[in-house]
């Protein structure tokens, strides 16, 4: 009996035109280019225009992924959007993107797992392709994190940016390509270490990002390494056996720490954090799109994706492009 696989048919990414450099930030908050680079590896971030919303970013990325796959919106059965910064409390940003894509069939919904959102969404999409009638699922990570930052808090405002990335998954019963294994976890005991201090039910406000950075760093390096080991162990390999590691782009020091712990070569790690900063649920698909489009990740390569976010949530996905 053949095995059903969720194959990556197309990828896309989008970044707003406006770039905010460290030097520009240093004019408005007590920081410096050197301080930011030393602690995060970030040089700049993209910021959405005032009239540009999460759905707009996601729509651009989705169109790019559909075009890259050589398909049309008529081929898409389902849209899953991972976001922490939706256009509205409801309806879902996915349905807004559905309308902007001109899709009048199928279904669309959001999921929320903060920076791990895209990995969670991939896991859901993979399961739905294997279990149901879906042939093509569009998975999008899109964020306008600049809208929930406290721009007077130098410990957080320097770390984040806006952007969107997308993958179009297709059902296959013949390919050796596709998603091979997934691993997701969460631990709500640590929710206060990385959170937004507002919400409709509790404060009737949007709130701002708050983070206990040193503790988040410690948990991230440990839990990411565990997720990658568990995901690789499902098919009897080690993380170092993969061709490419595409991590959540939170902080270059976290990327380096995980790579050292798992004995990964620096040239195996895709890093876009210097140019994109942390785009939360968008960071993994944006980094993946960058590496596919510049030719580093090629068809047949074994790729490990991972992320860690508020909740805490974390996870990994292993796929062959």
C-alpha positions in Angstrom: 0.0 0.0 0.0 1.4 3.4 -1.0 2.1 6.0 1.6 0.3 9.4 1.4 2.7 12.3 1.6 2.2 16.1 1.9 4.6 17.5 -0.7 5.8 21.1 -0.8 4.8 22.2 -4.3 5.5 25.9 -3.9 6.9 28.5 -1.5 6.5 32.3 -1.3 7.5 35.2 0.9 6.8 38.8 1.4 8.4 41.7 3.3 7.1 45.2 3.6 9.0 47.9 1.8 9.9 50.0 4.8 13.2 49.0 6.5 14.0 50.1 10.0 17.7 49.8 10.8 19.4 49.6 14.1 20.9 53.0 13.6 17.4 54.5 13.1 16.1 52.7 16.2 18.9 54.2 18.2 17.5 57.7 17.6 14.3 56.9 19.4 15.2 54.4 22.1 18.2 53.9 24.4 20.1 51.4 22.3 22.8 51.1 19.6 23.6 49.1 16.5 26.5 47.4 18.4 24.2 46.5 21.4 21.5 45.0 19.2 23.9 43.1 17.0 25.9 41.7 19.9 22.8 40.3 21.7 20.7 39.2 18.7 22.6 39.3 15.4 19.9 41.6 14.0 20.8 44.5 11.7 17.4 45.6 10.5 13.7 44.7 10.3 10.8 45.4 7.9 7.8 47.4 9.1 4.3 47.3 7.6 2.9 50.5 6.2 0.0 52.1 8.2 -2.5 50.8 5.6 -0.9 47.4 5.3 -2.4 44.6 7.4 -1.4 41.0 8.2 -3.9 39.8 5.6 -2.2 41.9 3.0 1.2 40.4 3.8 -0.2 36.9 3.8 -2.0 37.4 0.5 1.3 38.5 -1.2 3.1 35.4 0.2 0.2 33.1 -0.8 0.2 34.4 -4.4 3.9 33.9 -4.7 3.6 30.3 -3.4 0.8 29.5 -5.8 2.7 30.9 -8.7 5.8 29.0 -7.7 3.8 25.8 -7.7 2.5 26.5 -11.2 -1.1 26.3 -9.9 -4.1 28.7 -9.4 -6.3 29.5 -6.5 -8.9 27.1 -8.0 -6.6 24.3 -7.0 -6.5 25.2 -3.3 -8.9 23.4 -1.0 -8.0 24.9 2.3 -6.1 27.9 3.8 -4.5 27.7 7.3 -3.0 30.9 8.6 -0.6 31.0 11.6 -0.7 34.4 13.2 -0.6 36.2 16.5 -1.4 39.6 15.0 -4.7 39.1 13.1 -6.4 41.9 11.3 -9.4 41.7 13.6 -10.5 39.6 16.6 -12.8 38.0 14.2 -13.3 36.9 11.4 -10.2 34.9 11.0 -7.4 36.4 8.9 -7.5 33.3 6.8 -11.0 34.1 5.6 -9.9 37.6 4.8 -7.0 36.3 2.8 -9.4 33.8 1.1 -11.5 36.7 -0.1 -8.5 38.7 -1.2 -7.3 35.7 -3.3 -10.7 35.5 -4.9 -11.3 32.0 -3.5 -15.1 31.2 -3.2 -14.8 27.5 -2.4 -13.1 25.4 0.3 -12.4 26.6 3.8 -10.0 28.8 5.8 -9.1 29.2 9.5 -6.4 30.6 11.8 -4.2 28.9 14.4 -2.3 30.6 17.2 0.9 29.2 18.7 2.9 32.5 18.5 6.3 31.9 16.9 5.7 28.1 16.7 2.5 28.8 14.7 3.8 27.8 11.3 5.2 24.4 12.6 1.8 23.7 14.3 0.0 24.7 11.1 2.2 22.4 9.0 1.4 19.5 11.4 -2.3 20.2 11.1 -2.1 20.5 7.3 -0.1 17.3 6.9 -2.6 15.4 9.1 -5.6 16.8 7.1 -4.0 15.8 3.8 -3.4 12.3 5.0 -6.8 11.9 6.7 -9.2 13.7 4.4 -10.1 14.7 0.9 -7.8 17.7 0.7 -5.4 17.7 -2.3 -3.9 21.2 -1.9 -3.5 23.2 1.3 -2.1 26.7 1.6 -0.2 27.2 4.8 0.7 30.8 5.7 2.6 32.4 8.5 1.9 36.2 8.6 2.6 38.8 11.2 2.6 42.6 11.8 4.4 42.3 15.2 5.3 46.0 15.0 1.7 46.7 16.0 2.0 45.0 19.4 5.5 46.3 20.4 6.2 48.8 23.2 8.6 51.1 21.2 10.0 52.4 24.5 11.1 48.9 25.7 14.5 48.3 24.2 14.6 44.7 25.3 11.7 43.8 22.9 11.2 46.4 20.3 14.6 45.8 18.7 13.9 42.1 18.1 10.8 41.9 15.9 9.7 42.8 12.4 6.8 42.2 10.0 6.5 39.7 7.1 4.8 36.7 5.7 5.8 33.3 4.2 3.7 30.5 2.7 3.9 26.9 1.5 1.5 25.2 -0.8 1.3 21.5 0.1 -0.1 18.9 -2.3 -1.2 15.3 -1.7 0.9 12.5 -3.3 0.9 8.7 -3.1 3.9 8.2 -5.3 6.6 10.7 -4.2 9.4 10.1 -1.8 9.4 13.8 -1.2 7.3 15.7 1.4 6.7 15.9 5.1 8.2 12.9 6.9 7.7 13.6 10.6 6.4 16.2 13.0 6.8 17.0 16.7 5.0 19.6 18.7 4.8 20.4 22.4 3.8 23.1 24.8 4.1 23.9 28.5 1.8 26.6 29.9 3.7 26.9 33.2 6.0 29.4 31.5 3.4 31.6 29.8 4.3 34.7 31.8 7.9 34.6 30.5 6.9 35.6 27.0 3.5 37.1 26.5 1.3 40.1 25.5 -0.1 41.9 28.4 -3.6 42.5 26.9 -6.5 40.7 25.2 -10.2 41.0 24.6 -11.3 38.9 27.6 -8.9 40.1 30.2 -8.1 43.8 29.4 -10.2 44.7 26.4 -7.0 46.0 24.8 -4.4 44.6 22.4 -1.5 45.0 24.8 2.3 44.8 24.2 4.9 42.1 24.1 6.7 41.4 27.4 9.6 39.0 27.7 12.0 37.7 30.4 14.8 37.3 27.8 17.4 35.3 29.7 14.9 32.6 30.7 13.3 32.4 27.3 16.8 31.9 25.8 17.6 29.0 28.2 14.3 27.2 27.5 14.5 27.8 23.8 18.0 26.2 23.3 17.0 23.2 25.4 13.5 22.6 24.0 14.5 23.2 20.3 17.2 20.6 20.6 14.8 18.1 22.1 12.2 18.7 19.4 14.8 18.2 16.6 16.1 15.0 18.2 12.6 13.6 18.6 11.5 14.5 15.1 14.7 13.0 13.6 14.4 9.9 15.8 11.0 9.1 14.2 12.8 8.0 11.1 16.0 6.7 12.8 18.4 9.5 12.1 20.2 12.3 14.0 19.6 16.0 13.4 23.1 16.3 12.1 22.1 13.9 9.2 19.9 16.5 7.6 21.1 18.7 4.7 19.6 21.9 6.0 18.3 23.3 9.3 15.7 26.1 8.9 15.1 27.5 12.4 12.7 30.1 13.7 14.7 33.4 13.4 14.5 34.7 16.9 18.0 35.4 17.8 21.4 34.4 16.2 22.7 33.4 19.6 19.9 30.8 20.0 20.6 29.5 16.5 24.3 29.2 17.3 23.5 27.5 20.7 21.3 24.9 19.1 23.7 24.2 16.3 26.6 23.6 18.8 24.4 21.4 21.0 23.4 19.2 18.0 26.8 19.3 16.3 25.5 21.0 13.2 27.9 22.7 10.8 27.3 26.5 10.5 26.8 26.0 6.8 23.8 23.8 7.4 21.9 26.5 9.2 19.7 29.0 7.2 19.8 32.3 9.0 17.9 35.4 7.9 17.6 37.0 11.3 20.1 39.8 10.5 17.9 41.1 7.7 14.4 40.1 8.8 14.6 40.1 12.7 12.0 37.9 14.4 8.8 37.8 12.3 7.2 35.2 14.7 5.1 32.7 12.7 6.4 34.1 9.4 10.0 33.5 10.2 10.4 29.8 9.2 8.5 30.0 5.9 10.3 33.3 5.1 13.7 31.7 5.7 12.7 28.6 3.8 11.6 30.7 0.8 14.8 32.7 0.9 17.0 29.5 0.8 14.9 27.8 -1.9 14.9 30.9 -4.1 18.7 31.5 -3.8 19.4 27.9 -4.7 20.8 26.6 -1.4 17.9 24.2 -0.7 17.4 22.0 -3.7 14.9 19.3 -4.7 15.7 16.1 -2.8 17.3 17.9 0.2 16.4 16.7 3.7 15.3 19.8 5.7 14.5 20.2 9.4 12.3 23.1 10.4 11.9 24.2 14.0 10.4 26.9 16.1 9.9 28.1 19.7 7.4 30.6 21.0 5.3 32.0 23.8 3.1 29.6 25.7 5.7 28.0 25.7 5.2 26.2 22.4 7.8 24.5 20.3 8.1 21.9 17.6 9.9 20.6 14.5 9.0 19.2 11.1 11.2 17.1 8.9 10.7 17.1 5.1 12.3 16.3 1.8 11.9 19.0 -0.7 
